[in-house]
Amino acid sequence: MFKQNLIQTIQDYKVNFEKVHKAEIYKWKAIKHFQENWDIGADDFKTMLKSSFAKAKNLMDAGSYYPRRMLYQFADFEPALIKSAFQNLYNEAIPLLDRRNHFKVKIDRIMQQHFADDKNSYQDDRALMLYLSLKYPESYFLYKYEMFLNYSRLIEYPYKPIRGRFENVLQYNTLCEILKSEVVKDQDLLKMHKGRIDEDTYFDVSSNVLVQDIIYANVTHIHKESKPKTFPSQKNEKNIIVTTSNSSSFQNNLNKIAFNASVIDFEKQQKQNKILGDMGEYFVMEFERKNLTKKSHINKLEHSAKSQGDGLGFDIKSVTSGGDAKFIEVKTTTGSLDTPFFITNTELQRSIQERENYYLYRVYDFDVNTQTGKIEILKGSLENLCDTPTTFKVKLSKI
């Protein structure tokens, strides 16, 4: 499945390392230059802006795509407004989608006041993710829609990018995290990468730039002339075993508490759980897509956790064969059906509110490499499964 294809692209990158290195090392140099020159408090913001992006030409201007040139023109007309837009964009306390929308509002204001209606600002999601990656290269990934689309096809990734959707950026970030989880295991690759870093080159400790370089190199330098499905097909029509039950037929049997001490790498565990959760959601998305026979129903299938974000109380919105709504929460483990998992209060309350349309897809015995596993589908409220709180919300106040 796609995981083996993804790993193969890492090996192909290593084989072509020297060729790719010579063509793409400018990325790390551009980031280093930006880091050394960016100063949001500079008295002459326009000059500072141009200096910071001076070595990012190859990243910003290509063909008929000119975000850098337009950005400089914006700074000529409205330096204070552009400065404000970047201040907000780089404020990590604000959700990414809000920052993106705020930036676009500021750009639209400048466009309306100083440019013709048919003029393109080029300040799209690709440009914004570049600005974020230059400032925070350990947190973001350089993004291009065509690159994401071609790489998804190359490795047969479950998500299909659709032009113009911000969801693409979120899905791309998920793919990058999955790829990074394999990259950081490859000590030979990390050693090769570290060997090309000099005093004029940024060293991405998190390997985020390296991850994007692997994606870009495979679709641009290595498999450029290949058809989308380069690797041998590894589809397995028997990769899903499904059983269906009512949630009331299960009960929570975790009341017994064991007091055992242990040392846990919570950051590592959280990342692994996030990747496993994402893979399980893709697994269910493919299952739902195969079982929706009507095109009108397929069009209603939505990976809500990506398109809208977390906190909805469900991960996927689908429909039944009769066209009724299905709110699907996915819980994935590599272990057996009785492996413990967590349900949030938001998920519980949503299941109560939508009890007639709420489904828990319990993915278990899941193999992330082969994308095989079993699904137990539970319909209805999750109340009977949530009788053992593991954490409590506490607010202190003096009496």
FENURVEN-V817389 format. One record per residue. SS is DSSP state (2 for helix, 1 for strand, 0 for the rest). PHI is phi in degrees with one decimal (none if undefined). PSI is psi as a letter, one per 20 degrees, with the letter a starting at -180 (* if undefined). Layout:
# FENURVEN-V817389
ss=[SS | SS]
phi=[PHI | PHI]
psi=[PSI | PSI]
This chain:
# FENURVEN-V817389
ss=[0 | 2 | 2 | 2 | 2 | 2 | 2 | 2 | 2 | 2 | 2 | 2 | 2 | 2 | 2 | 0 | 2 | 2 | 2 | 2 | 2 | 2 | 2 | 2 | 0 | 2 | 2 | 2 | 2 | 2 | 2 | 2 | 2 | 2 | 2 | 2 | 2 | 0 | 0 | 0 | 0 | 0 | 0 | 0 | 2 | 2 | 2 | 2 | 2 | 2 | 2 | 2 | 0 | 0 | 0 | 0 | 2 | 2 | 2 | 2 | 1 | 1 | 0 | 0 | 1 | 1 | 2 | 2 | 2 | 2 | 2 | 2 | 2 | 2 | 2 | 2 | 2 | 0 | 2 | 2 | 2 | 2 | 2 | 2 | 2 | 2 | 2 | 2 | 2 | 0 | 0 | 0 | 0 | 0 | 0 | 2 | 2 | 2 | 2 | 2 | 2 | 2 | 2 | 2 | 2 | 2 | 2 | 2 | 2 | 2 | 2 | 2 | 2 | 2 | 0 | 0 | 0 | 0 | 0 | 0 | 0 | 0 | 0 | 0 | 2 | 2 | 2 | 2 | 2 | 2 | 2 | 2 | 2 | 2 | 2 | 0 | 0 | 0 | 0 | 0 | 0 | 0 | 0 | 0 | 2 | 2 | 2 | 2 | 2 | 2 | 2 | 2 | 2 | 2 | 2 | 0 | 0 | 0 | 0 | 0 | 0 | 0 | 0 | 0 | 0 | 0 | 2 | 2 | 2 | 2 | 2 | 2 | 2 | 2 | 2 | 2 | 2 | 2 | 2 | 2 | 2 | 2 | 2 | 0 | 0 | 0 | 2 | 2 | 2 | 2 | 2 | 2 | 2 | 2 | 2 | 0 | 0 | 0 | 0 | 0 | 0 | 0 | 0 | 0 | 0 | 0 | 0 | 2 | 2 | 2 | 2 | 2 | 2 | 2 | 2 | 2 | 2 | 2 | 2 | 2 | 2 | 2 | 0 | 0 | 0 | 0 | 0 | 0 | 0 | 0 | 0 | 0 | 0 | 0 | 0 | 0 | 0 | 0 | 0 | 1 | 1 | 1 | 1 | 1 | 1 | 1 | 2 | 2 | 2 | 0 | 0 | 0 | 0 | 0 | 0 | 0 | 0 | 0 | 0 | 0 | 0 | 0 | 0 | 0 | 0 | 2 | 2 | 2 | 2 | 2 | 2 | 2 | 2 | 2 | 2 | 2 | 2 | 2 | 2 | 2 | 2 | 2 | 2 | 2 | 2 | 2 | 2 | 2 | 2 | 2 | 2 | 0 | 0 | 0 | 2 | 2 | 2 | 2 | 0 | 0 | 0 | 1 | 0 | 2 | 2 | 2 | 2 | 0 | 0 | 0 | 0 | 0 | 0 | 0 | 0 | 1 | 1 | 1 | 1 | 0 | 0 | 0 | 0 | 0 | 1 | 1 | 1 | 1 | 1 | 1 | 1 | 1 | 0 | 0 | 0 | 0 | 0 | 0 | 0 | 0 | 0 | 0 | 0 | 0 | 2 | 2 | 2 | 2 | 2 | 2 | 2 | 2 | 2 | 0 | 0 | 0 | 0 | 1 | 1 | 1 | 1 | 1 | 1 | 1 | 1 | 1 | 1 | 0 | 0 | 0 | 0 | 1 | 1 | 1 | 1 | 1 | 1 | 1 | 1 | 0 | 0 | 0 | 2 | 2 | 2 | 0 | 0 | 0 | 0 | 0 | 0 | 0 | 0 | 0 | 0 | 0 | 0 | 0 | 0]
phi=[none | -64.2 | -65.3 | -65.6 | -63.8 | -61.2 | -63.8 | -63.3 | -66.5 | -66.6 | -64.5 | -64.2 | -64.1 | -63.6 | -62.3 | -101.6 | -56.3 | -62.9 | -64.0 | -66.6 | -54.8 | -64.3 | -82.7 | -119.0 | -61.4 | -57.8 | -60.6 | -67.2 | -70.4 | -65.2 | -66.9 | -60.5 | -64.0 | -62.7 | -59.7 | -82.2 | -114.0 | -70.3 | -150.6 | -62.0 | -93.4 | -61.0 | -62.7 | -103.6 | -63.1 | -60.7 | -64.5 | -62.0 | -60.0 | -65.0 | -65.0 | -64.9 | -93.2 | -58.2 | -102.3 | -102.9 | -56.6 | -65.0 | -84.8 | -106.9 | -114.3 | -152.2 | 59.8 | -103.9 | -115.7 | -132.3 | -66.0 | -68.2 | -61.6 | -66.9 | -61.3 | -65.5 | -67.2 | -60.6 | -67.4 | -66.6 | -81.9 | -137.5 | -60.2 | -67.0 | -69.6 | -67.6 | -60.8 | -62.2 | -62.6 | -72.6 | -58.4 | -71.4 | -60.6 | -91.6 | -88.0 | -67.8 | -76.4 | -99.6 | -54.5 | -57.1 | -62.2 | -65.3 | -65.7 | -62.6 | -67.0 | -62.4 | -61.0 | -65.7 | -62.3 | -63.7 | -65.5 | -60.6 | -64.2 | -67.2 | -60.6 | -65.6 | -86.1 | -125.7 | -132.4 | -68.5 | -62.1 | -91.3 | -77.8 | -97.1 | -81.4 | 61.8 | -93.8 | -93.7 | -64.6 | -60.8 | -65.2 | -65.7 | -69.5 | -67.3 | -57.7 | -69.1 | -69.2 | -68.0 | -80.3 | -126.2 | -65.8 | -87.8 | -117.6 | -126.0 | -124.9 | -59.4 | -129.8 | -141.3 | -62.3 | -61.8 | -61.4 | -62.3 | -59.7 | -68.6 | -69.3 | -59.4 | -67.1 | -59.4 | -96.6 | 60.5 | -70.1 | -61.7 | -80.3 | -107.6 | -60.9 | -124.3 | -54.2 | 94.3 | -96.4 | -67.4 | -54.3 | -55.5 | -63.3 | -66.1 | -67.9 | -63.3 | -60.3 | -62.9 | -59.8 | -61.5 | -66.4 | -64.8 | -63.5 | -63.1 | -61.4 | -89.7 | -61.0 | -68.4 | -85.6 | -91.5 | -66.2 | -64.2 | -64.6 | -62.5 | -68.4 | -61.1 | -65.5 | -62.9 | -68.1 | -96.0 | -87.6 | -125.8 | -68.6 | -98.8 | -124.1 | -74.3 | -100.3 | -82.3 | -59.2 | -79.0 | 70.7 | -64.1 | -69.0 | -60.9 | -59.8 | -63.5 | -65.0 | -64.0 | -63.4 | -64.2 | -63.6 | -66.8 | -93.2 | -109.4 | -105.5 | -96.3 | -116.0 | -58.9 | -92.0 | -80.0 | -73.3 | -47.5 | -93.8 | -77.0 | -89.5 | -58.2 | -64.1 | -123.5 | -67.8 | -131.3 | -68.4 | -106.7 | -85.4 | -129.5 | -114.9 | -119.2 | -129.1 | -124.7 | -144.2 | -89.7 | -58.5 | -70.5 | -82.4 | -113.5 | -139.1 | -83.0 | -113.9 | -107.8 | -70.2 | -74.9 | -101.9 | -108.6 | -96.1 | -121.7 | -81.6 | -160.2 | -104.7 | -122.1 | -82.7 | -66.0 | -63.9 | -64.7 | -63.5 | -63.3 | -64.6 | -64.0 | -64.7 | -63.9 | -64.4 | -61.0 | -62.7 | -62.9 | -63.7 | -64.5 | -66.3 | -62.8 | -58.6 | -72.1 | -58.1 | -65.6 | -61.8 | -65.4 | -62.0 | -69.1 | -96.6 | -92.8 | -84.1 | -87.8 | -60.8 | -62.7 | -75.3 | -60.2 | -65.8 | -89.6 | -68.7 | -136.0 | -84.7 | -60.7 | -63.0 | -98.1 | -72.7 | -115.4 | 103.6 | -74.7 | 101.1 | -82.2 | 92.8 | -156.9 | -104.6 | -135.1 | -111.3 | -131.6 | -138.1 | -79.5 | -60.7 | -89.2 | 94.2 | -77.2 | -67.4 | -129.1 | -100.8 | -109.5 | -103.7 | -108.2 | -124.4 | -120.9 | -139.7 | -81.1 | -86.3 | -72.7 | -59.1 | -88.1 | -66.0 | -62.2 | -146.9 | -111.4 | -121.7 | -80.4 | -64.1 | -62.0 | -65.2 | -62.0 | -65.2 | -65.2 | -65.3 | -71.3 | -65.5 | -111.4 | -54.8 | -80.1 | -128.0 | -100.3 | -133.5 | -100.7 | -97.6 | -89.6 | -88.9 | -141.2 | 49.5 | -90.4 | -107.8 | -68.7 | -76.4 | -98.7 | 54.6 | -117.7 | 176.1 | -120.9 | -127.4 | -105.1 | -100.4 | -112.4 | -105.6 | 113.4 | -64.8 | -98.5 | -55.2 | -71.6 | -93.2 | -120.5 | -103.6 | -127.6 | -61.4 | -103.3 | -139.9 | -130.7 | -84.0 | -127.2 | -128.5 | -91.0 | -149.3 | -73.2 | -86.3]
psi=[a | h | g | h | g | g | h | h | h | g | g | h | g | g | h | k | g | g | g | g | g | h | h | i | h | h | g | h | h | h | g | g | g | g | h | i | i | p | n | h | j | q | g | n | g | g | g | g | g | h | g | h | j | h | j | j | g | h | h | h | p | p | d | k | o | l | h | g | g | h | g | h | h | g | h | g | g | m | h | h | h | h | g | h | g | h | g | g | h | j | n | i | i | p | q | g | h | g | g | g | h | g | g | h | g | g | g | h | g | g | g | h | h | i | r | q | h | j | p | p | h | j | m | a | h | g | g | h | h | g | g | h | h | h | g | m | i | i | h | r | p | p | p | p | g | h | g | g | g | h | h | g | g | g | j | l | p | h | p | o | q | p | p | i | p | h | h | g | g | g | h | g | h | g | g | h | h | g | g | h | h | h | g | i | i | n | h | g | g | h | g | g | g | h | i | j | p | a | i | j | p | p | o | n | h | i | j | g | h | g | g | h | h | g | g | g | h | h | i | g | h | g | k | g | j | q | q | g | n | h | q | q | p | k | q | o | i | k | i | p | p | p | q | p | r | q | h | i | i | q | q | o | k | k | h | p | p | p | n | p | q | q | p | p | n | h | g | g | g | g | g | g | h | g | g | g | g | g | h | h | g | h | g | h | g | h | g | g | h | h | i | o | h | p | h | h | g | h | i | i | p | p | m | h | h | g | h | h | r | r | j | h | j | r | h | p | p | a | q | r | h | i | j | q | q | p | o | p | p | p | o | p | q | i | a | r | h | j | p | q | r | q | p | r | h | g | g | g | h | h | h | g | h | k | h | i | j | p | p | o | o | n | p | r | l | p | o | h | g | i | l | q | a | q | p | o | o | p | p | a | q | j | g | i | i | l | j | n | p | i | q | q | p | p | p | p | q | q | *]
